[in-house]
């Protein structure tokens, strides 16, 4: 048995939702991965009488495709889709059988009307929590449009292929043999990159909102729920729901929930907001804000939204080190997510820049995968919690360098080392390695505001105790503000505060 009892029971319940018969076509060899893949497919087939199995030859072995009877849907899994990709497999089984996807009709229309041949391949790791969004989106596109195919490729099962393409970050998406994009991408962002977008006039013609929220993380979702519950016209603009939470793995300090994971919490946030009458505009990025008769927010696509009040909840992103080589070798040895990209560095030597909690957690995770980890910390001592430091120093394949300044990340086509300076002696040193993970904190996503809203020298929006900014009617919440502690639960509270502050502003003006 590949599946444990709990997962098998859950899968049994899910597969009862299948609507029509499907065929799984299996391309297997004598290798161990093939044997495990065949065992998984056979086990799934015993759960539902609607699943048939056929042997075939696919471009990659081991792999299998999920198809409607009498036709190829173009959905293929190269490797064994367990770990974070198990949900991708379950959704593929249901959707190929005819179960309607939970996707807006306008997106389905865009997918069905794509012209041309599109053959996607996505390289993933099973520990990557960013990969399933991409895999599920491209699988859905393949199911809805006969001119689209998609193959999920587990990098651990196809190491030679991954190394031949110098893939050092996942997800890495290829379209018709050429690199298409990397990192987490939503269905909306994939379609936008393919040239099919929401009609700008549709956005321009929207009536002014009472409350418009920019950002779909914990603060934005909280503000949207509070706004909608007040019965006012509420809209939310978000590049992706969940924001930075999507890049967070274990969450153990969200009070009343002993343990959850970022992508699951992000999905719950979106589901909660959708329970209310909130106009959700996903896949959209704001680029400017102006105070006129209404507050006007211009989007990257040129559309302009108007509102009586605006709540800025744009969150934060990983901070760059700002040294030569960092940008040049991004996804070619420079990485920011140890959970996603760590498996691609198996048996290699890597560095982690940053001695705070995130850096030391990353080093501990990576030490179980890679050959050796070197931690570089600018300050004379690590800043991480004592319990993390104790765990780190117990590991035999970790070196800690404190009081050092990173000077350069070196390489030709990909990373081959890192140069640093000992701050007390001024001596410059170099380490040969194949990967650098940057973990030095966050920077607020507020650059787009320019001088319109008052910010501090960190770029954080300055707010009062009601969440109000220096511009009447403009409020802010979460990690993009000068709130001293950047925590999910605090962001949710500040989102609620900003929404209540905005509502109070509305009734008084």
C-alpha positions in Angstrom: 0.0 0.0 0.0 1.3 3.5 -1.0 -1.4 5.4 0.8 -1.9 5.4 4.5 -5.3 4.5 6.0 -6.3 8.2 6.6 -5.5 9.4 3.1 -7.1 6.3 1.6 -10.3 7.0 3.5 -10.3 10.7 2.4 -9.6 9.6 -1.2 -12.5 7.1 -1.1 -14.9 10.0 -0.2 -13.5 12.3 -2.9 -13.7 9.7 -5.6 -17.4 9.2 -4.9 -17.8 12.6 -6.6 -16.6 11.3 -9.9 -19.2 11.7 -12.6 -18.0 9.5 -15.5 -15.5 6.8 -16.3 -11.9 7.7 -16.9 -8.8 5.8 -18.1 -5.3 6.1 -16.5 -2.7 5.2 -19.1 0.5 4.0 -17.5 4.1 4.1 -18.9 6.3 2.1 -16.5 9.7 0.5 -16.5 11.6 -1.8 -14.2 12.9 1.0 -11.9 11.7 1.5 -8.3 9.9 4.8 -9.0 7.9 3.0 -11.8 7.0 0.2 -9.4 5.7 2.6 -6.7 3.8 4.6 -9.4 2.1 1.4 -10.6 1.2 0.5 -7.1 -0.3 3.9 -6.5 -2.4 3.8 -9.7 -3.6 0.3 -9.0 -4.5 1.2 -5.4 -6.5 4.2 -6.7 -8.3 2.0 -9.2 -9.4 -0.4 -6.5 -11.2 2.5 -4.8 -13.5 3.5 -7.7 -15.1 1.3 -10.4 -15.0 4.4 -12.7 -11.2 4.2 -13.1 -9.7 1.8 -15.7 -6.0 1.3 -16.3 -4.2 0.8 -19.6 -0.5 0.3 -20.4 1.0 2.6 -22.9 4.3 4.4 -24.0 4.5 8.1 -23.0 7.4 10.5 -23.7 8.7 9.9 -20.2 8.9 6.8 -18.1 7.7 6.5 -15.4 4.6 8.6 -16.0 0.8 8.2 -16.4 -1.9 10.3 -18.0 -5.5 10.8 -16.9 -8.1 10.7 -19.7 -11.7 10.6 -20.7 -12.9 7.5 -22.4 -11.8 7.6 -26.1 -9.7 10.7 -25.9 -6.5 12.1 -24.4 -7.0 15.1 -22.2 -3.4 16.0 -22.1 -3.0 15.7 -18.3 0.2 13.8 -17.5 2.1 13.1 -14.2 5.8 12.2 -14.7 6.7 10.7 -11.3 4.5 10.0 -8.3 2.2 12.9 -7.4 2.3 12.5 -3.6 3.2 15.1 -1.0 1.9 18.5 -1.9 0.9 17.3 -5.4 -1.6 14.6 -4.2 -4.3 17.2 -4.3 -3.4 17.9 -7.9 -3.9 14.2 -8.7 -7.3 14.1 -6.9 -8.5 17.2 -8.7 -7.4 15.8 -12.1 -9.3 12.6 -11.5 -12.5 14.5 -10.5 -12.3 17.1 -13.3 -11.4 14.7 -16.1 -14.5 12.6 -15.0 -16.6 15.7 -15.6 -16.8 17.3 -12.2 -17.1 21.1 -12.7 -14.1 23.0 -11.4 -14.6 25.8 -8.9 -13.5 28.5 -11.2 -15.1 31.7 -12.4 -17.0 31.4 -15.7 -15.1 34.3 -17.2 -11.8 32.3 -16.7 -13.3 29.2 -18.2 -14.4 31.3 -21.2 -10.9 32.7 -21.6 -9.3 29.2 -21.5 -11.8 27.6 -24.0 -11.2 30.5 -26.4 -7.4 30.2 -26.5 -6.2 29.6 -30.1 -3.1 27.7 -31.0 -1.2 24.7 -29.7 0.2 24.9 -26.1 2.3 22.1 -24.6 3.2 22.9 -21.0 5.7 21.1 -18.8 6.2 22.0 -15.2 9.2 20.8 -13.1 8.3 20.5 -9.5 9.4 19.1 -6.2 7.0 17.2 -4.0 7.9 19.3 -1.0 7.1 22.6 -2.9 4.0 24.3 -1.6 4.0 26.8 -4.4 3.9 24.1 -7.2 0.4 22.7 -6.8 -1.3 26.1 -7.8 0.6 26.0 -11.1 0.1 22.2 -11.8 -3.6 22.5 -11.0 -4.1 25.6 -13.2 -2.4 24.0 -16.2 -4.1 20.7 -15.7 -7.4 22.5 -15.7 -6.5 24.4 -18.9 -5.7 21.0 -20.5 -9.0 19.5 -19.5 -11.0 22.5 -20.8 -9.1 23.1 -24.1 -8.1 20.2 -26.4 -5.2 22.3 -27.8 -3.5 22.4 -24.4 -1.5 19.7 -22.8 0.4 19.7 -19.5 2.9 17.4 -17.9 4.0 17.6 -14.2 7.6 16.4 -13.9 9.0 15.5 -10.5 12.6 16.7 -10.5 13.7 14.0 -8.1 12.5 11.3 -10.5 14.0 13.0 -13.6 17.3 14.3 -12.2 19.3 14.1 -15.4 16.6 16.1 -17.3 16.5 18.7 -14.5 20.3 19.1 -14.5 20.6 19.2 -18.3 18.3 22.3 -18.2 20.1 23.8 -15.2 16.8 23.9 -13.3 17.5 25.1 -9.7 14.1 26.5 -8.7 10.6 25.2 -8.8 8.1 25.4 -10.2 9.8 26.0 -13.5 7.3 26.1 -16.4 8.1 25.4 -20.1 5.8 26.1 -23.0 6.5 24.4 -26.3 10.0 23.7 -25.2 10.9 27.2 -24.1 11.0 28.6 -20.6 7.7 30.3 -19.8 7.9 31.3 -16.1 8.9 30.3 -12.6 7.6 30.6 -9.1 4.0 30.6 -7.9 1.6 31.6 -10.7 -2.2 31.8 -10.4 -4.5 30.8 -13.2 -5.2 34.5 -13.8 -1.5 35.3 -14.1 -0.8 32.4 -16.5 -3.7 33.5 -18.7 -2.4 37.1 -18.6 1.1 36.0 -19.6 -0.5 34.2 -22.5 -2.2 37.5 -23.6 -5.7 36.9 -22.5 -6.9 39.3 -19.8 -9.9 40.8 -18.2 -11.5 43.4 -20.4 -10.3 46.8 -19.2 -13.6 48.5 -19.9 -15.2 45.9 -17.6 -13.1 47.2 -14.7 -13.4 50.9 -15.7 -17.2 50.7 -15.8 -17.5 49.5 -12.3 -19.5 51.8 -10.0 -17.5 53.5 -7.2 -16.9 51.3 -4.2 -17.6 52.3 -0.6 -14.5 50.3 0.4 -11.8 49.1 -1.9 -9.1 46.8 -0.5 -5.7 46.5 -2.2 -4.1 43.2 -1.3 -5.5 39.7 -0.5 -3.4 38.5 2.4 -4.7 38.0 6.0 -5.2 41.8 6.5 -7.0 42.3 3.2 -9.2 39.3 3.7 -10.1 40.4 7.2 -10.9 43.9 6.0 -13.1 42.5 3.2 -15.2 40.4 5.6 -15.7 43.3 8.0 -16.6 45.7 5.2 -19.1 43.3 3.6 -20.7 42.5 6.9 -21.4 46.3 7.3 -23.5 46.0 4.1 -21.4 48.5 2.1 -20.1 48.0 -1.4 -16.8 46.2 -1.0 -14.2 45.3 -3.5 -10.8 43.6 -3.3 -7.9 43.8 -5.7 -5.3 41.0 -5.3 -2.5 39.6 -7.4 -2.9 36.4 -5.5 -5.0 35.5 -2.5 -3.1 34.7 0.7 -0.1 36.9 -0.1 3.1 36.0 1.8 1.1 33.3 3.7 1.2 31.3 0.5 5.0 31.0 1.0 4.7 29.9 4.7 4.8 26.3 5.7 4.1 25.2 9.3 2.0 27.7 11.2 1.7 26.9 14.9 1.0 30.3 16.5 -2.4 31.0 14.9 -4.4 31.0 18.1 -7.1 28.2 18.3 -5.5 26.3 15.4 -2.7 24.1 16.7 -1.2 23.6 13.3 -1.9 24.6 9.7 0.0 25.4 6.5 0.2 28.6 4.5 -1.5 27.4 1.3 -4.4 25.9 3.3 -4.9 29.0 5.4 -4.8 31.1 2.2 -7.5 28.9 0.6 -9.6 29.3 3.7 -9.2 33.1 3.6 -10.4 33.2 0.0 -13.3 30.8 0.7 -14.4 33.0 3.7 -14.3 36.2 1.6 -16.3 34.5 -1.2 -19.1 33.8 1.3 -19.8 37.5 1.3 -20.9 40.0 -1.4 -17.3 41.1 -2.2 -16.2 42.0 -5.7 -13.0 40.0 -6.0 -10.6 41.2 -8.8 -7.8 38.6 -8.8 -4.6 38.7 -10.8 -4.5 42.5 -10.8 -1.7 44.8 -9.6 -2.2 48.4 -8.4 0.4 50.9 -9.7 -0.8 54.3 -8.4 -3.3 56.0 -6.0 -4.8 59.5 -6.3 -7.2 61.4 -4.1 -9.8 63.2 -6.2 -13.6 63.4 -5.8 -13.2 59.7 -5.2 -9.9 57.9 -4.4 -8.7 56.5 -7.7 -6.6 53.4 -8.0 -4.9 52.7 -11.3 -4.1 49.1 -12.2 -1.2 47.8 -14.2 -3.5 47.0 -17.2 -4.6 50.7 -17.4 -8.0 50.3 -15.7 -8.9 52.8 -12.9 -11.1 51.8 -10.0 -12.9 54.4 -7.8 -13.8 54.2 -4.1 -14.9 56.4 -1.2 -12.4 54.7 1.0 -9.3 52.5 0.3 -7.5 50.0 2.6 -3.9 49.3 1.6 -2.9 45.8 2.7 -0.2 45.0 0.1 2.0 43.0 2.6 5.7 42.4 2.2 8.2 40.4 0.1 11.5 38.8 0.7 14.3 41.3 1.1 17.2 41.1 -1.3 20.8 41.2 -0.2 21.7 43.7 -2.9 25.1 42.2 -3.9 26.5 41.4 -7.4 25.2 38.1 -8.6 22.0 38.0 -6.6 19.7 39.1 -9.4 21.8 37.6 -12.2 21.6 34.1 -10.7 18.0 34.2 -9.3 16.6 30.7 -10.0 20.1 29.6 -11.1 21.4 29.0 -7.7 20.0 32.0 -5.8 16.7 30.9 -4.0 14.4 32.2 -1.4 12.3 29.2 -0.5 14.1 26.2 1.1 10.9 24.1 1.2 10.4 24.5 -2.6 13.9 24.4 -4.0 15.8 22.5 -1.3 15.3 19.1 -3.0 17.0 20.3 -6.1 20.2 20.8 -4.1 20.5 17.2 -2.8 24.1 16.3 -1.9 25.3 19.8 -2.9 26.9 22.6 -0.8 24.8 25.7 -0.1 24.8 28.9 2.0 22.1 30.5 3.9 22.3 34.3 4.3 20.6 35.4 7.5 20.8 34.4 11.1 17.2 35.2 12.2 14.5 32.6 12.8 13.7 32.2 9.1 17.4 31.8 8.2 18.1 29.2 10.9 14.9 27.3 10.1 16.0 27.2 6.5 19.5 25.9 7.5 18.0 23.2 9.6 15.7 22.0 6.8 18.4 22.1 4.2 20.9 20.2 6.4 18.7 17.1 6.0 18.9 17.3 2.2 22.2 18.9 1.1 25.8 17.9 1.7 26.8 21.0 3.7 25.2 24.3 4.8 27.1 27.5 5.6 25.2 30.2 7.5 26.3 33.8 7.1 25.2 36.4 9.6 26.1 40.1 9.5 25.9 40.6 13.2 28.3 39.2 15.8 25.7 36.7 17.0 22.8 34.8 15.5 19.4 36.4 16.1 17.3 33.3 16.0 15.5 31.8 19.0 17.6 29.8 21.4 15.8 26.6 20.7 16.5 26.9 17.0 20.2 27.7 17.6 20.5 24.6 19.8 19.0 22.5 17.1 21.3 24.1 14.5 24.5 23.6 16.4 23.7 19.9 16.9 23.9 19.2 13.2 27.2 17.8 11.9 27.0 19.4 8.4 26.5 23.0 9.3 29.1 25.8 9.6 28.1 29.2 11.2 29.9 32.3 10.2 29.0 35.4 12.2 30.1 39.0 11.9 30.6 38.6 8.1 29.4 40.7 5.2 28.3 39.1 1.9 30.3 40.8 -0.9 29.3 38.8 -4.0 27.5 35.7 -5.3 29.8 34.3 -8.0 29.2 32.1 -11.0 29.1 32.0 -14.8 25.8 30.5 -16.0 24.8 29.4 -12.4 26.1 29.9 -8.9 29.5 28.5 -8.1 30.3 30.3 -4.8 30.0 33.2 -2.4 32.5 35.8 -1.4 32.3 37.4 2.1 34.4 39.8 4.3 35.2 39.2 7.9 34.0 42.4 9.5 36.5 42.4 12.4 39.6 41.7 10.3 38.6 43.0 6.8 39.9 39.7 5.3 38.0 38.6 2.2 37.2 34.9 1.8 35.4 32.7 -0.8 33.5 29.5 -0.5 32.8 27.1 -3.4 29.1 26.1 -3.4 26.2 25.5 -5.7 23.3 27.4 -4.0 22.5 30.4 -1.9 19.3 30.8 0.1 18.5 34.4 1.0 16.6 34.7 4.4 17.1 38.3 5.7 13.6 39.4 6.4 10.9 41.3 4.5 10.4 44.6 2.8 7.0 46.2 2.5 5.2 46.3 -0.9 4.7 50.1 -1.0 7.1 51.4 -3.7 4.1 51.9 -6.0 2.7 54.6 -3.7 5.5 57.1 -4.3 5.0 60.2 -2.3 1.2 60.0 -2.1 1.0 58.2 1.3 3.3 59.0 4.2 5.8 56.2 4.9 8.8 55.8 7.3 12.4 55.2 6.2 11.7 51.4 6.0 9.0 52.1 3.5 6.2 51.2 5.9 2.9 53.1 5.7 2.4 55.2 8.8 -1.0 54.6 10.4 -2.8 55.8 13.6 -4.7 53.6 16.0 -7.7 53.5 13.6 -5.5 52.3 10.7 -5.8 55.7 9.0 -3.0 57.2 6.9 -2.2 60.9 6.3 -4.7 60.9 3.4 -8.4 61.2 4.4 -10.3 58.0 3.4 -7.1 56.0 2.9 -6.4 53.3 5.5 -3.7 50.6 5.8 -3.2 47.3 7.5 -0.8 44.4 8.0 2.8 44.0 7.1 3.0 47.0 4.8 2.4 49.3 7.8 4.6 50.5 10.7 2.8 48.0 13.0 5.8 46.7 15.1 5.2 43.0 14.8 4.6 41.2 11.5 2.4 38.2 12.4 -0.6 36.7 10.7 -2.9 37.1 13.6 -1.8 40.8 14.1 -2.4 41.4 10.3 -5.9 40.0 10.6 -6.6 42.3 13.6 -5.3 45.3 11.8 -7.4 44.5 8.8 -10.5 44.5 11.0 -9.4 47.8 12.6 -8.8 49.5 9.2 -12.2 48.3 8.0 -14.0 49.6 11.0 -12.0 52.8 10.8 -13.0 53.2 7.1 -16.7 52.5 8.0 -16.6 55.1 10.7 -15.1 57.6 8.2 -17.9 56.8 5.7 -20.7 57.5 8.2 -19.1 60.7 9.4 -18.4 62.0 5.9 
